[in-house]
Amino acid sequence: MPKKTAKYKAALEQLARLNIKASSNQETDYRKLAEKGYQWDCRAGEWLCLDSLPAKPATDLTRVRVWAARESVQHCAEQVLQSLTQAGFQLIEMSEPYPCRPPQQNESRIYLTLLKE
């Protein structure tokens, strides 16, 4: 039985209002709501229908997060960057490694921002 979090309880209520049969799987039920244009707003504690809002145009940028062991994250990021550069992307920005908080303190993240040439 799935854990009855506030998000999941609200999802079940919203599905009932929409006359959609709930499953026994949270992710399936969340997907059903997303397909109907609903998004979870954790501040409001409710599912909001955002389908009617006009969408902004997509950015031309591609952002990649490289997450790896602290000792190898720089090398991994360089390998990802090399592959993307060969695929026609141009590097705009590469962050410094950000250490992760415990219990993942032995891992770090590097963020790449690229533009398709």
C-alpha positions as CSV (number, residue, x, y, z in Angstrom):
1,M,0.0,0.0,0.0
2,P,1.5,3.4,-1.0
3,K,2.3,5.8,1.8
4,K,-0.5,8.3,2.2
5,T,1.4,11.6,2.0
6,A,-0.5,14.9,1.7
7,K,0.5,15.0,-2.0
8,Y,-0.9,11.5,-2.6
9,K,-4.1,12.1,-0.6
10,A,-4.7,15.2,-2.6
11,A,-4.0,13.3,-5.8
12,L,-6.6,10.7,-5.0
13,E,-9.1,13.4,-4.2
14,Q,-8.4,15.2,-7.5
15,L,-8.6,12.0,-9.5
16,A,-12.1,11.3,-7.9
17,R,-13.2,14.9,-8.8
18,L,-12.1,14.2,-12.4
19,N,-13.9,10.8,-12.4
20,I,-10.5,9.0,-13.1
21,K,-10.0,5.6,-11.5
22,A,-7.0,5.7,-9.1
23,S,-4.5,2.9,-9.3
24,S,-2.5,1.4,-6.4
25,N,0.7,3.1,-7.7
26,Q,1.5,6.7,-6.7
27,E,3.6,7.4,-9.8
28,T,0.9,6.1,-12.1
29,D,-1.7,8.4,-10.4
30,Y,0.7,11.4,-10.6
31,R,1.2,10.7,-14.3
32,K,-2.5,10.6,-14.9
33,L,-2.9,14.0,-13.3
34,A,0.1,15.4,-15.2
35,E,-1.5,14.2,-18.5
36,K,-4.6,16.2,-17.6
37,G,-2.5,19.3,-17.1
38,Y,-2.2,19.2,-13.3
39,Q,1.0,20.0,-11.3
40,W,1.6,19.6,-7.6
41,D,2.0,22.9,-5.7
42,C,3.7,22.0,-2.4
43,R,3.3,25.5,-1.0
44,A,-0.5,25.5,-1.6
45,G,-0.7,21.8,-0.8
46,E,-2.9,21.1,-3.9
47,W,-2.9,20.0,-7.5
48,L,-3.3,23.0,-9.8
49,C,-4.5,22.8,-13.4
50,L,-1.8,24.7,-15.3
51,D,-2.8,23.4,-18.7
52,S,-4.6,26.6,-19.6
53,L,-1.5,28.8,-18.9
54,P,0.4,29.8,-22.1
55,A,3.8,28.1,-22.2
56,K,6.9,30.2,-22.6
57,P,9.1,29.3,-25.5
58,A,11.9,26.8,-24.8
59,T,15.3,28.1,-24.1
60,D,18.1,27.6,-26.7
61,L,20.4,26.5,-23.9
62,T,21.1,22.9,-22.8
63,R,21.9,22.4,-19.2
64,V,23.6,19.2,-17.9
65,R,24.3,18.2,-14.3
66,V,27.3,15.8,-13.9
67,W,27.2,14.1,-10.6
68,A,30.0,11.7,-9.6
69,A,32.5,10.8,-7.0
70,R,34.4,13.9,-5.8
71,E,37.7,12.6,-7.2
72,S,36.3,11.9,-10.7
73,V,33.6,14.5,-11.2
74,Q,36.0,16.9,-13.1
75,H,37.1,14.2,-15.4
76,C,33.5,13.0,-16.0
77,A,32.4,16.5,-16.8
78,E,35.2,17.0,-19.3
79,Q,34.3,13.7,-21.0
80,V,30.6,14.8,-21.2
81,L,31.7,18.2,-22.5
82,Q,33.9,16.6,-25.1
83,S,31.1,14.4,-26.4
84,L,28.7,17.3,-26.5
85,T,31.2,19.5,-28.3
86,Q,31.7,16.8,-30.9
87,A,27.9,16.7,-31.3
88,G,27.9,20.4,-32.2
89,F,27.3,22.1,-28.8
90,Q,29.3,25.2,-27.6
91,L,30.2,25.6,-23.9
92,I,28.8,28.7,-22.4
93,E,29.6,28.0,-18.7
94,M,31.1,25.3,-16.6
95,S,30.6,25.6,-12.8
96,E,33.1,24.7,-10.2
97,P,32.5,21.4,-8.4
98,Y,29.7,21.7,-5.8
99,P,30.2,19.2,-2.9
100,C,27.1,17.3,-2.0
101,R,25.7,17.3,1.6
102,P,25.9,14.3,3.9
103,P,25.4,11.5,3.5
104,Q,26.7,12.0,-0.1
105,Q,29.6,14.2,0.9
106,N,32.0,12.0,-1.1
107,E,30.2,13.1,-4.3
108,S,30.2,16.4,-6.2
109,R,28.2,18.1,-9.0
110,I,29.4,20.2,-12.0
111,Y,26.9,22.1,-14.1
112,L,27.4,22.6,-17.8
113,T,25.5,25.2,-19.8
114,L,25.8,24.8,-23.6
115,L,24.3,26.2,-26.8
116,K,23.7,24.2,-30.0
117,E,25.8,25.7,-32.8
